[in-house]
Structures are given as structure tokens and as C-alpha cells.
């Protein structure tokens, strides 16, 4: 699985405020032209970027993690797309962006992903010690007609939130009810992949206590390449875990991941898996203190498909 996410250290960047761009939720379209190979004078191919969750509430040391989904016409399959957010990078002490594609090239703050056979690509954007506020997320098509899609990520300051466990994304473009797998350029070739963010939220009375997340169903759907990772361990493989040589850490199915709740009773986990079977999976978060509350949610994986 070509996901150099869990062995990558965040890159420090200066806090520089930049002018805001598009401020609409999820997607704004710009650019023009026609789909590759469609000639001139036609209707521009759709090209969008979706950010989930939005807004994203900071946790721990002002950690933020979101999934970025770039969606376009299947006519752009195999073409490069540049994903970036100079505003997010400039307002976090450290930040990086990583993608699934085996053909990805990354400078940590700009990732070059390859659109899959359905015209889709997925990335993770992570930041630490981030300033609250709106940040423009940009996706630029690397071939003619060089379209640009703009979306907005709103970073919200740490706050007490409604108790539960919540999985993102819950849609892919116009496809609702789950996350559509992307890829077709994985290891081995034609593997599809799933990337998700899970927010665990509980009472602040459990601040600094341990929370555990698990999903035997989701892990089993993902074969041998999968991992739950708390944001506090980004760049640091869990004890006893083995690297597969391309950045992701692999464990055996049915393992769990743990982290410490912040002062508001919140924590964030990432999940990555390859060649996942479509369907619903129960995800469980267990607190290991007090009354030992348990929270569950359902995360739906949808097969690769055109999403806009």
C-alpha cells in the first residue's frame, strides 16, 4: 500500500496569514475547458474537492486531521492532480498532506496524486498547533484544461462536543451513504483504498484518560494492509508494529489502538486500509476508566465508482 503517512514526520512551517479564497462549504469550481480528448467547445468536465469533517474541531495539541476527496470525470483517469492548502500550512506549526496513489509525489505541503479509473483521488491533511479559522483547500489538474477546484476547511478551537464516535467522510461527491474507495494504483496494482477519520467525543470528566478504538469488521474488510492510528502517534509506529516498507504500519486484524483524551474529552484516530470489501462495519470506542462508557458508529465502504 503506497501510503507514506504513518512514518512521515510533519514539516514545520511559519505562521503566515494569506488572503482567503473560496468560502463555500465543500466545493467551488473554477477553471474551464473540456475533458481530455473531447475536442473544443464542449461543456467543461466536473472537477471538485470535498473536505471532511468540516468544520474540524482541534484536539490534543491543537491537532487537526481531515480527508480530502478530489472528484472528476473518468476522462481524466491516470492524470495528475496537485492538492495543497497554503493557508492551512501557514497557520499550523507543522502540517503535511499525503495521498494513496503509488504514483504520488509529495513535498509534505503539496501532494501530487493520480486520478483513478473513475477520476477520483483521496488524501489526508494533518496539522498540529493550528490556528482556528477558514482555510482554502486547492486541487489543480496537472494536464489540459488545467482546471482548479477550491474547497474550505474551517478549523474550530477545542471545545466540549456531543458524546459519541463519528466517522468521516460519509459521502463522496454526489454519492451518499459512505466513502467510495479510490485507487487502482496501489500495491499490488489495481488495489483500491479507504482513508477515514474517526472523532471520539465524551465528557471532559474523562480528560487525560485512555480511550480505545477498534473495528474487527472494518479491519477484516481491509485484508492485510490496514491501521488505526491516533493523531498523537503520527510519524511514530505503535510498539510492536511492522512497517511494510512504504510508510504504512501493518498489524494483524482485530487489534486496537489507544490514545489519551484531551481536556475536553476528545480524541481523533485515522484509519487506512487497502483492497477493502464494500459494506457496513461497526466501529467501537471504549473508555478505560470511570463508568467505562462505550460508543459505536457504522462506517460504510462503497465500491469504486464515478462520484460526480
Secondary structure as a PSIPRED ss2 file (coil, helix, strand):
# PSIPRED VFORMAT (PSIPRED V4.0)

   1 X C   1.000  0.000  0.000
   2 X C   1.000  0.000  0.000
   3 X C   1.000  0.000  0.000
   4 X C   1.000  0.000  0.000
   5 X C   1.000  0.000  0.000
   6 X C   1.000  0.000  0.000
   7 X C   1.000  0.000  0.000
   8 X C   1.000  0.000  0.000
   9 X C   1.000  0.000  0.000
  10 X C   1.000  0.000  0.000
  11 X E   0.000  0.000  1.000
  12 X E   0.000  0.000  1.000
  13 X C   1.000  0.000  0.000
  14 X C   1.000  0.000  0.000
  15 X C   1.000  0.000  0.000
  16 X C   1.000  0.000  0.000
  17 X C   1.000  0.000  0.000
  18 X C   1.000  0.000  0.000
  19 X C   1.000  0.000  0.000
  20 X C   1.000  0.000  0.000
  21 X C   1.000  0.000  0.000
  22 X C   1.000  0.000  0.000
  23 X C   1.000  0.000  0.000
  24 X C   1.000  0.000  0.000
  25 X C   1.000  0.000  0.000
  26 X C   1.000  0.000  0.000
  27 X C   1.000  0.000  0.000
  28 X E   0.000  0.000  1.000
  29 X E   0.000  0.000  1.000
  30 X E   0.000  0.000  1.000
  31 X C   1.000  0.000  0.000
  32 X C   1.000  0.000  0.000
  33 X C   1.000  0.000  0.000
  34 X C   1.000  0.000  0.000
  35 X C   1.000  0.000  0.000
  36 X C   1.000  0.000  0.000
  37 X C   1.000  0.000  0.000
  38 X C   1.000  0.000  0.000
  39 X C   1.000  0.000  0.000
  40 X C   1.000  0.000  0.000
  41 X C   1.000  0.000  0.000
  42 X C   1.000  0.000  0.000
  43 X C   1.000  0.000  0.000
  44 X C   1.000  0.000  0.000
  45 X C   1.000  0.000  0.000
  46 X C   1.000  0.000  0.000
  47 X E   0.000  0.000  1.000
  48 X E   0.000  0.000  1.000
  49 X E   0.000  0.000  1.000
  50 X E   0.000  0.000  1.000
  51 X E   0.000  0.000  1.000
  52 X E   0.000  0.000  1.000
  53 X C   1.000  0.000  0.000
  54 X C   1.000  0.000  0.000
  55 X C   1.000  0.000  0.000
  56 X E   0.000  0.000  1.000
  57 X E   0.000  0.000  1.000
  58 X C   1.000  0.000  0.000
  59 X E   0.000  0.000  1.000
  60 X C   1.000  0.000  0.000
  61 X C   1.000  0.000  0.000
  62 X C   1.000  0.000  0.000
  63 X E   0.000  0.000  1.000
  64 X E   0.000  0.000  1.000
  65 X E   0.000  0.000  1.000
  66 X E   0.000  0.000  1.000
  67 X E   0.000  0.000  1.000
  68 X E   0.000  0.000  1.000
  69 X E   0.000  0.000  1.000
  70 X E   0.000  0.000  1.000
  71 X E   0.000  0.000  1.000
  72 X E   0.000  0.000  1.000
  73 X C   1.000  0.000  0.000
  74 X H   0.000  1.000  0.000
  75 X H   0.000  1.000  0.000
  76 X H   0.000  1.000  0.000
  77 X C   1.000  0.000  0.000
  78 X C   1.000  0.000  0.000
  79 X C   1.000  0.000  0.000
  80 X E   0.000  0.000  1.000
  81 X E   0.000  0.000  1.000
  82 X E   0.000  0.000  1.000
  83 X E   0.000  0.000  1.000
  84 X E   0.000  0.000  1.000
  85 X C   1.000  0.000  0.000
  86 X H   0.000  1.000  0.000
  87 X H   0.000  1.000  0.000
  88 X H   0.000  1.000  0.000
  89 X H   0.000  1.000  0.000
  90 X H   0.000  1.000  0.000
  91 X H   0.000  1.000  0.000
  92 X E   0.000  0.000  1.000
  93 X E   0.000  0.000  1.000
  94 X E   0.000  0.000  1.000
  95 X E   0.000  0.000  1.000
  96 X E   0.000  0.000  1.000
  97 X E   0.000  0.000  1.000
  98 X E   0.000  0.000  1.000
  99 X E   0.000  0.000  1.000
 100 X C   1.000  0.000  0.000
 101 X C   1.000  0.000  0.000
 102 X C   1.000  0.000  0.000
 103 X C   1.000  0.000  0.000
 104 X C   1.000  0.000  0.000
 105 X E   0.000  0.000  1.000
 106 X E   0.000  0.000  1.000
 107 X C   1.000  0.000  0.000
 108 X C   1.000  0.000  0.000
 109 X C   1.000  0.000  0.000
 110 X E   0.000  0.000  1.000
 111 X E   0.000  0.000  1.000
 112 X E   0.000  0.000  1.000
 113 X E   0.000  0.000  1.000
 114 X E   0.000  0.000  1.000
 115 X C   1.000  0.000  0.000
 116 X C   1.000  0.000  0.000
 117 X C   1.000  0.000  0.000
 118 X C   1.000  0.000  0.000
 119 X C   1.000  0.000  0.000
 120 X E   0.000  0.000  1.000
 121 X E   0.000  0.000  1.000
 122 X E   0.000  0.000  1.000
 123 X E   0.000  0.000  1.000
 124 X E   0.000  0.000  1.000
 125 X E   0.000  0.000  1.000
 126 X E   0.000  0.000  1.000
 127 X E   0.000  0.000  1.000
 128 X E   0.000  0.000  1.000
 129 X E   0.000  0.000  1.000
 130 X E   0.000  0.000  1.000
 131 X C   1.000  0.000  0.000
 132 X C   1.000  0.000  0.000
 133 X E   0.000  0.000  1.000
 134 X E   0.000  0.000  1.000
 135 X E   0.000  0.000  1.000
 136 X E   0.000  0.000  1.000
 137 X E   0.000  0.000  1.000
 138 X E   0.000  0.000  1.000
 139 X E   0.000  0.000  1.000
 140 X E   0.000  0.000  1.000
 141 X E   0.000  0.000  1.000
 142 X C   1.000  0.000  0.000
 143 X C   1.000  0.000  0.000
 144 X C   1.000  0.000  0.000
 145 X C   1.000  0.000  0.000
 146 X C   1.000  0.000  0.000
 147 X C   1.000  0.000  0.000
 148 X E   0.000  0.000  1.000
 149 X E   0.000  0.000  1.000
 150 X E   0.000  0.000  1.000
 151 X E   0.000  0.000  1.000
 152 X E   0.000  0.000  1.000
 153 X E   0.000  0.000  1.000
 154 X E   0.000  0.000  1.000
 155 X E   0.000  0.000  1.000
 156 X E   0.000  0.000  1.000
 157 X C   1.000  0.000  0.000
 158 X C   1.000  0.000  0.000
 159 X C   1.000  0.000  0.000
 160 X C   1.000  0.000  0.000
 161 X C   1.000  0.000  0.000
 162 X C   1.000  0.000  0.000
 163 X C   1.000  0.000  0.000
 164 X E   0.000  0.000  1.000
 165 X E   0.000  0.000  1.000
 166 X E   0.000  0.000  1.000
 167 X E   0.000  0.000  1.000
 168 X E   0.000  0.000  1.000
 169 X C   1.000  0.000  0.000
 170 X C   1.000  0.000  0.000
 171 X E   0.000  0.000  1.000
 172 X E   0.000  0.000  1.000
 173 X C   1.000  0.000  0.000
 174 X C   1.000  0.000  0.000
 175 X E   0.000  0.000  1.000
 176 X E   0.000  0.000  1.000
 177 X C   1.000  0.000  0.000
 178 X C   1.000  0.000  0.000
 179 X E   0.000  0.000  1.000
 180 X E   0.000  0.000  1.000
 181 X C   1.000  0.000  0.000
 182 X E   0.000  0.000  1.000
 183 X E   0.000  0.000  1.000
 184 X C   1.000  0.000  0.000
 185 X C   1.000  0.000  0.000
 186 X C   1.000  0.000  0.000
 187 X C   1.000  0.000  0.000
 188 X C   1.000  0.000  0.000
 189 X C   1.000  0.000  0.000
 190 X C   1.000  0.000  0.000
 191 X C   1.000  0.000  0.000
 192 X E   0.000  0.000  1.000
 193 X E   0.000  0.000  1.000
 194 X E   0.000  0.000  1.000
 195 X E   0.000  0.000  1.000
 196 X E   0.000  0.000  1.000
 197 X E   0.000  0.000  1.000
 198 X E   0.000  0.000  1.000
 199 X E   0.000  0.000  1.000
 200 X E   0.000  0.000  1.000
 201 X E   0.000  0.000  1.000
 202 X C   1.000  0.000  0.000
 203 X C   1.000  0.000  0.000
 204 X H   0.000  1.000  0.000
 205 X H   0.000  1.000  0.000
 206 X H   0.000  1.000  0.000
 207 X C   1.000  0.000  0.000
 208 X C   1.000  0.000  0.000
 209 X C   1.000  0.000  0.000
 210 X E   0.000  0.000  1.000
 211 X E   0.000  0.000  1.000
 212 X E   0.000  0.000  1.000
 213 X E   0.000  0.000  1.000
 214 X E   0.000  0.000  1.000
 215 X C   1.000  0.000  0.000
 216 X H   0.000  1.000  0.000
 217 X H   0.000  1.000  0.000
 218 X H   0.000  1.000  0.000
 219 X H   0.000  1.000  0.000
 220 X H   0.000  1.000  0.000
 221 X H   0.000  1.000  0.000
 222 X C   1.000  0.000  0.000
 223 X C   1.000  0.000  0.000
 224 X C   1.000  0.000  0.000
 225 X C   1.000  0.000  0.000
 226 X E   0.000  0.000  1.000
 227 X E   0.000  0.000  1.000
 228 X E   0.000  0.000  1.000
 229 X E   0.000  0.000  1.000
 230 X E   0.000  0.000  1.000
 231 X H   0.000  1.000  0.000
 232 X H   0.000  1.000  0.000
 233 X H   0.000  1.000  0.000
 234 X C   1.000  0.000  0.000
 235 X C   1.000  0.000  0.000
 236 X C   1.000  0.000  0.000
 237 X C   1.000  0.000  0.000
 238 X C   1.000  0.000  0.000
 239 X C   1.000  0.000  0.000
 240 X C   1.000  0.000  0.000
 241 X C   1.000  0.000  0.000
 242 X E   0.000  0.000  1.000
 243 X E   0.000  0.000  1.000
 244 X C   1.000  0.000  0.000
 245 X C   1.000  0.000  0.000
 246 X C   1.000  0.000  0.000
 247 X C   1.000  0.000  0.000
 248 X C   1.000  0.000  0.000
 249 X E   0.000  0.000  1.000
 250 X E   0.000  0.000  1.000
 251 X C   1.000  0.000  0.000
 252 X C   1.000  0.000  0.000
 253 X C   1.000  0.000  0.000
 254 X C   1.000  0.000  0.000
 255 X C   1.000  0.000  0.000
 256 X C   1.000  0.000  0.000
 257 X E   0.000  0.000  1.000
 258 X E   0.000  0.000  1.000
 259 X E   0.000  0.000  1.000
 260 X E   0.000  0.000  1.000
 261 X C   1.000  0.000  0.000
 262 X C   1.000  0.000  0.000
 263 X C   1.000  0.000  0.000
 264 X C   1.000  0.000  0.000
 265 X C   1.000  0.000  0.000
 266 X E   0.000  0.000  1.000
 267 X E   0.000  0.000  1.000
 268 X E   0.000  0.000  1.000
 269 X E   0.000  0.000  1.000
 270 X E   0.000  0.000  1.000
 271 X E   0.000  0.000  1.000
 272 X E   0.000  0.000  1.000
 273 X E   0.000  0.000  1.000
 274 X E   0.000  0.000  1.000
 275 X C   1.000  0.000  0.000
 276 X C   1.000  0.000  0.000
 277 X C   1.000  0.000  0.000
 278 X C   1.000  0.000  0.000
 279 X E   0.000  0.000  1.000
 280 X E   0.000  0.000  1.000
 281 X E   0.000  0.000  1.000
 282 X E   0.000  0.000  1.000
 283 X E   0.000  0.000  1.000
 284 X E   0.000  0.000  1.000
 285 X E   0.000  0.000  1.000
 286 X E   0.000  0.000  1.000
 287 X E   0.000  0.000  1.000
 288 X C   1.000  0.000  0.000
 289 X C   1.000  0.000  0.000
 290 X C   1.000  0.000  0.000
 291 X C   1.000  0.000  0.000
 292 X C   1.000  0.000  0.000
 293 X C   1.000  0.000  0.000
 294 X E   0.000  0.000  1.000
 295 X E   0.000  0.000  1.000
 296 X E   0.000  0.000  1.000
 297 X E   0.000  0.000  1.000
 298 X E   0.000  0.000  1.000
 299 X E   0.000  0.000  1.000
 300 X E   0.000  0.000  1.000
 301 X E   0.000  0.000  1.000
 302 X E   0.000  0.000  1.000
 303 X C   1.000  0.000  0.000
 304 X C   1.000  0.000  0.000
 305 X C   1.000  0.000  0.000
 306 X C   1.000  0.000  0.000
 307 X C   1.000  0.000  0.000
 308 X C   1.000  0.000  0.000
